[in-house]
């Protein structure tokens, strides 16, 4: 009897041990899970804080790029308008009857290589430093990742226009008119004056207007510019859409104040 009692007591002790051991295991696992959950929450807060800082910097960068884009599009439209003014009077019997100064219009056609130079510092950080993965908005992520390809396409078209200017327009311009005259109508510089006075060489406006090569060059230039403006306007829509997504994500930010620190960028 005593042996049986000892066995029963031993069995009871084992049951109590297993029960306490199981409770201890559950507590340990729960502690580990809670610790992991807290750590994950901290990491998530860290990522969201970094995402906000990154996207607000990107918003500011987009504002700078928009400033440059709008300026360049305005200049390209001016050149198209000048081309249209010339084309009013070209032909076999072309005669300059415009109230506008011929030399002043020629300078717009000669200096027609305006190109959009976007700010890419934050964009490159997002794409090439692996930070694209911390952006939670899928639409924004897709738009950002598409920018390098868009920039490349616009750059190629700009290069084609500039090549045309240097290979065709500039040599023709140098033959038909004194470049010196046109420098009196350039006001693009901020720290120096380009005016060189007027040339003593005379030339005939009407003979230029009756030159088919002149009409062809103006027409080609305007066509390239229109294609280029089309691409820039579509890029502008993309810029604005990205800014809109960022603004809807962070409604607590004063975006007008953010613009005070805008980088004015390159006007090339």
C-alpha positions in Angstrom: 0.0 0.0 0.0 2.7 2.4 0.9 4.5 1.7 -2.5 1.2 2.4 -4.4 0.8 5.7 -2.5 4.4 6.7 -3.4 3.7 5.9 -7.0 0.4 7.9 -7.0 2.2 10.9 -5.4 5.0 10.7 -7.9 2.5 10.7 -10.7 0.8 13.7 -9.2 4.1 15.5 -8.9 4.9 14.7 -12.6 1.5 16.1 -13.7 2.1 19.3 -11.8 5.5 19.6 -13.3 4.3 19.2 -16.8 1.5 21.6 -16.2 3.9 24.3 -14.9 6.4 23.5 -17.6 3.7 23.9 -20.3 2.6 27.3 -18.8 6.2 28.4 -18.7 6.7 27.5 -22.4 3.6 29.3 -23.3 4.7 32.4 -21.4 8.2 32.3 -23.0 6.7 31.9 -26.5 4.2 34.7 -25.8 7.0 36.9 -24.6 9.0 36.2 -27.8 6.0 37.0 -30.0 5.3 40.2 -28.1 8.9 41.2 -28.4 8.9 40.5 -32.2 5.6 42.4 -32.6 7.0 45.4 -30.8 10.2 45.2 -32.8 8.3 44.9 -36.0 6.1 47.9 -35.0 9.2 49.9 -34.3 10.7 49.0 -37.6 7.5 49.8 -39.4 7.3 53.3 -37.7 11.0 53.8 -38.8 10.2 52.9 -42.4 7.1 55.1 -42.5 9.1 58.0 -41.0 11.8 57.5 -43.6 9.1 57.2 -46.4 7.5 60.5 -45.4 10.9 62.3 -45.3 11.8 60.8 -48.7 8.5 61.6 -50.4 8.4 65.2 -49.1 11.9 65.7 -50.4 10.7 64.2 -53.7 7.7 66.5 -53.8 10.1 69.5 -53.4 12.2 68.1 -56.2 9.2 67.7 -58.5 8.3 71.4 -57.8 11.8 72.4 -59.0 11.5 70.2 -62.1 8.0 71.6 -62.9 9.5 75.1 -62.7 12.1 74.2 -65.3 9.6 72.3 -67.4 7.1 75.2 -67.6 9.9 77.6 -68.5 11.2 75.3 -71.3 7.8 74.7 -72.7 7.1 78.4 -72.8 10.4 79.0 -74.7 9.6 76.2 -77.2 6.1 77.7 -77.8 7.7 81.1 -78.5 9.9 79.5 -81.1 6.9 77.9 -82.8 5.1 81.2 -82.8 8.1 82.8 -84.4 8.2 80.1 -87.0 4.5 80.7 -87.8 5.3 84.4 -88.2 8.0 83.6 -90.8 5.8 81.1 -92.6 3.2 83.7 -93.2 5.5 85.4 -95.6 7.6 82.6 -97.2 7.1 81.7 -100.8 8.4 82.5 -104.4 7.2 86.1 -104.0 7.8 86.3 -100.2 7.9 89.8 -98.8 8.4 90.8 -95.1 5.3 92.8 -94.1 5.3 92.0 -90.4 5.4 94.7 -87.8 7.9 92.5 -85.9 11.7 92.9 -86.3 13.2 90.3 -88.6 16.5 90.0 -86.7 14.8 89.7 -83.3 12.8 86.7 -84.6 15.8 85.0 -86.1 17.5 84.8 -82.8 14.6 82.7 -81.4 15.0 80.2 -84.2 18.8 80.2 -83.8 18.7 79.7 -80.0 16.1 76.9 -80.1 17.8 74.2 -78.2 16.0 74.6 -74.9 15.7 71.4 -73.0 14.1 70.2 -69.8 16.7 69.4 -67.2 14.9 67.6 -64.3 16.2 67.4 -60.8 17.1 63.8 -60.1 18.9 63.7 -56.7 16.0 62.3 -54.6 14.7 60.2 -57.6 18.1 58.5 -57.9 18.2 57.9 -54.2 14.8 56.2 -54.3 15.5 54.0 -57.3 19.2 53.1 -57.0 19.4 52.8 -53.2 16.6 50.3 -52.9 14.3 52.8 -51.2 11.5 52.2 -53.7 10.5 49.2 -51.6 9.5 51.3 -48.6 6.9 53.3 -50.6 3.5 51.8 -49.8 1.4 53.5 -52.5 1.6 51.2 -55.6 0.5 53.9 -58.1 3.1 56.3 -56.8 5.7 53.5 -57.0 4.9 52.8 -60.6 5.0 56.4 -61.6 8.4 57.0 -59.9 9.9 53.9 -61.5 8.8 55.1 -65.0 10.6 58.4 -64.8 14.1 57.3 -65.9 12.8 55.9 -69.1 10.7 58.9 -69.8 13.7 61.2 -69.2 15.7 59.1 -71.6 13.1 59.4 -74.4 12.8 63.2 -73.9 16.6 63.6 -73.8 17.0 61.6 -77.1 14.4 63.9 -78.8 16.1 67.0 -77.4 19.4 65.7 -78.8 17.8 65.2 -82.2 16.5 68.8 -82.2 19.9 70.2 -81.1 21.7 68.1 -83.7 19.4 69.6 -86.3 20.1 73.1 -85.0 23.9 72.7 -85.2 24.1 70.7 -88.4 21.4 72.5 -90.5 20.0 75.7 -89.0 23.2 77.4 -87.6 25.2 76.9 -90.8 22.3 78.2 -92.9 21.7 81.1 -90.5 25.4 82.0 -90.7 25.1 82.3 -94.5 21.9 84.3 -94.7 22.3 86.9 -91.9 24.8 88.5 -89.6 24.8 86.7 -86.3 26.0 89.9 -84.6 22.6 91.6 -85.2 20.7 88.9 -83.3 22.8 89.3 -80.2 21.1 92.6 -79.6 17.8 90.8 -78.9 19.1 88.1 -76.5 18.1 88.6 -72.8 18.6 85.1 -71.4 21.7 86.0 -69.3 21.7 87.3 -65.8 25.3 88.4 -65.2 26.5 89.6 -68.6 25.2 91.3 -71.7 25.6 89.6 -75.0 24.9 92.6 -77.3 27.6 93.0 -79.8 26.1 95.9 -81.7 24.9 95.8 -85.3 26.8 94.5 -88.3 27.7 96.8 -91.3 26.9 93.9 -93.6 23.5 94.3 -95.2 21.1 91.5 -96.2 17.8 91.2 -97.8 14.9 89.8 -95.7 12.8 89.1 -98.8 15.5 86.9 -100.5 15.5 84.7 -97.3 11.7 84.4 -97.3 11.9 83.3 -101.0 14.4 80.6 -100.1 12.7 77.1 -100.0 15.5 75.8 -97.6 14.5 78.5 -95.1 10.9 77.5 -95.2 11.8 73.8 -94.9 14.1 74.4 -91.9 11.5 76.4 -90.1 8.8 73.7 -90.8 11.1 70.9 -89.5 12.0 72.9 -86.5 8.4 73.6 -85.6 7.5 69.9 -86.1 10.2 68.7 -83.8 9.3 71.3 -81.1 5.6 70.2 -81.2 6.5 66.6 -80.7 8.8 67.6 -77.8 6.2 69.8 -76.2 3.7 66.9 -76.4 6.1 64.7 -74.4 6.8 67.4 -71.9 3.1 68.1 -71.3 2.6 64.4 -70.6 5.5 64.4 -68.3 4.0 67.4 -66.5 0.8 65.4 -66.0 2.9 62.7 -64.4 4.7 65.2 -62.1 1.4 66.7 -60.9 -0.1 63.3 -60.4 2.8 62.2 -58.2 2.6 65.4 -56.2 -1.2 64.9 -55.7 -0.6 61.4 -54.4 2.0 62.6 -51.9 -0.3 65.5 -50.8 -3.2 63.1 -50.2 -1.0 60.8 -48.2 0.4 63.6 -45.9 -2.4 66.1 -45.4 -0.7 67.6 -42.3 2.1 69.2 -44.3 2.1 72.9 -45.4 3.1 72.5 -49.0 3.3 76.2 -49.6 6.0 76.5 -47.0 7.7 73.5 -48.6 8.0 75.5 -51.8 10.0 78.2 -50.0 13.0 75.9 -50.1 12.6 75.0 -53.8 15.7 74.5 -55.8 15.4 76.7 -58.9 17.2 74.1 -61.0 18.8 74.6 -64.4 17.2 76.6 -67.2 19.2 75.2 -70.0 
